[in-house]
Amino acid sequence: MSEPSTRDKIVSAMYALVAEKGYDKASMNQVCAAVGVSKPALYYYFASKEELFLDMVKSLYPVLDPDDTEFASIDDRGEYYSYLHAMGRSILASYHGDEERRRVLAEIDMQATRIPAVAQHQQRLTKTTIEAFAAVLKHGADIGALPPRFDVENAAQYLYVITSGFSTLVAQNADVDAVAVWNKAVDLLLLDAKRQ
């Protein structure tokens, strides 16, 4: 495995400092000391502490790509239903339930109320995640796994709300079986689809 890049080391150092001290008390000098780089080297990669924090935030959340069409080759209902269940497990696998991550997630939520770029990133993440879910659900309707008049947009928002709760579970160290919750949510969505 190759050595992490300087940029990656800087982002990792910021993550550790935010977990330990919070965003406000983490300084660029501390990042330099942790990585062993000069301030000019740090500013070569990141123009400001805010920019570094935003890059760290972007690295933490799984992103569903609305243009990813891995599911497009699925034409069997059973395989499609399995894909829906597996999609949630894949998202969950990207969350890490450790104490450091809990502190960082809580700090991100707080800073999103103060740093417009973080709030905008979260809004873009919401939009692209809903679009990705909608693409998967529309495909389900196209292959007959979901009814033709299925409310794809509403169902995509429903799945987004479920997955956005995953980070809250991690942040709060909640004793919840998130995989079971995801599977139940998909099962309820499919049951609702059958009623339409």
MORA-V52958 format. One record per backbone hydrogen bond with DSSP energy under -1.0 kcal/mol. CO is the residue of the C=O (numbers start at 1). NH is the residue of the N-H. If there is no record, write none. Layout:
CO,NH ; CO,NH
//
This chain:
5,9 ; 6,10 ; 7,11 ; 8,12 ; 9,13 ; 10,14 ; 11,15 ; 12,16 ; 13,17 ; 14,18 ; 15,19 ; 16,20 ; 17,21 ; 18,22 ; 22,26 ; 27,31 ; 28,32 ; 29,33 ; 30,34 ; 31,35 ; 32,36 ; 32,37 ; 38,42 ; 39,43 ; 40,44 ; 42,46 ; 48,52 ; 49,53 ; 50,54 ; 51,55 ; 52,56 ; 53,57 ; 54,58 ; 55,59 ; 57,60 ; 65,68 ; 69,72 ; 71,74 ; 76,80 ; 77,81 ; 78,82 ; 79,83 ; 80,84 ; 81,85 ; 82,86 ; 83,87 ; 84,88 ; 85,89 ; 86,90 ; 87,91 ; 88,92 ; 89,93 ; 91,94 ; 92,95 ; 96,98 ; 98,102 ; 99,103 ; 100,104 ; 101,105 ; 102,106 ; 103,107 ; 104,108 ; 105,109 ; 106,110 ; 107,111 ; 108,112 ; 110,113 ; 111,114 ; 111,115 ; 115,119 ; 116,120 ; 117,121 ; 118,122 ; 119,123 ; 120,124 ; 121,125 ; 122,126 ; 123,127 ; 124,128 ; 125,129 ; 126,130 ; 127,131 ; 128,132 ; 129,133 ; 130,134 ; 131,135 ; 132,136 ; 133,137 ; 134,138 ; 135,139 ; 136,140 ; 137,141 ; 138,142 ; 139,143 ; 140,145 ; 140,146 ; 147,150 ; 150,152 ; 151,155 ; 152,156 ; 153,157 ; 154,158 ; 155,159 ; 156,160 ; 157,161 ; 158,162 ; 159,163 ; 160,164 ; 161,165 ; 163,166 ; 165,169 ; 166,170 ; 167,171 ; 168,172 ; 169,174 ; 174,176 ; 176,178 ; 177,181 ; 178,182 ; 179,183 ; 180,184 ; 181,185 ; 182,186 ; 183,187 ; 184,188 ; 185,189 ; 186,190 ; 187,191 ; 188,192 ; 189,193 ; 190,194 ; 191,195 ; 193,196
//
